[in-house]
Amino acid sequence: MDTIRPEDLSEKKSATPDPDGLLTNGVVLLARDVLQDPNFMATVVLICIYGKDGGAYGLVLNRMSHMPLSEIFDGYDQKHREVYIGGPVQQDEIQIVQLTETPVKESHRIADGVYLGGKWEDIDQLLSLDQRTTRLFLGYSGWGPGQIEAELEQGAWDVFRVDLRKLLMDTDWSSFIDLQNIAEYLESIKA
């Protein structure tokens, strides 16, 4: 996958548009069996930024990291703070998704009440927030121009428009045993 940063996508002009209009900020992708990339087998990906050039930046929602918080942030040992693997790109960087009506400065709006990143005062501010409304991810998923559209055309992904607040706050991913269960759940929370 190409390395795509959020700032790379925000102002570019359309070179490879999504012909069906399926891809926008805030849609959720469910990997299908056709997709043989081990980084995305049985994954649910939130598209945080869909660039006007067709590139995309997203986060895998259903892959828990087994790395303790103390290994990510020196001196912080919150045993019950969940951290997810956002994707295969730059897994040494933290990505933050916050569900709020008052996002931190410089955050990027994914959808109503859902924001990516932002300018945090310090790690204490970030870790003090409720983990149900502030999700931490190691790395991200990125697609270059035309790449995700080609994968859609090959049948690698199903696209869902869902209630993101419900998806991010109320979903226990460990309860799903296969793609069919996940697809049924995503259908049940359509926006």
Steps between C-alpha positions, in 0.01 A plus 500: 500500500616853431564726795221755504481768768175689577652830392586348161133444420318813601542733203580289194287498188324193367718275285329165566154572635280239665255441213222363722534762773541231767814637659483800731634594840331288765410192297599160632659229288468130573771283343369212293667164447623621160747730678807288564713765672567361852492854641131521413362147533160522678541869582264792539658827386370850573580735212609815682598698193408428141705734285370675195779325309367159598759432770373395841606492865328261738520308826438131563240488778497134597865409554607539862865562582645272762765756587459645850461876525825517700689388186337769291536787748787478748376527856132438424358175620124500453426131473146550377567753224431339163726574205418379150716429195380764253684351206836398363636852435717674762406282793732702721258794487181543704180593321209633705127490428281703730121498529406847616317819414803705617809356329856600582661766282618403154304174493354373174124439479421146382124532553264683735644462849795284386849651466851385414821623661533855617739696716513354851659687791673188629461127540327544837218692329456223247511211746266669745210483254244219499627222274146446371517846339874521428651211307874447455649328195854401409558573133247552225386367163577698187413466133647689206294653217283238334611219732192470720270548201674209324459285812128587511464410134666161570245435776754522785286725722138554592414863581267593789362832618439442871429685822864566588429594861330166558772313313785664690344508846296181523679237296673208669702359211591184692140381469520464120616169363496557124440750220133406473440594866679832447304574180170430675598731787603781263169462317316534832659837581470665159473876512 
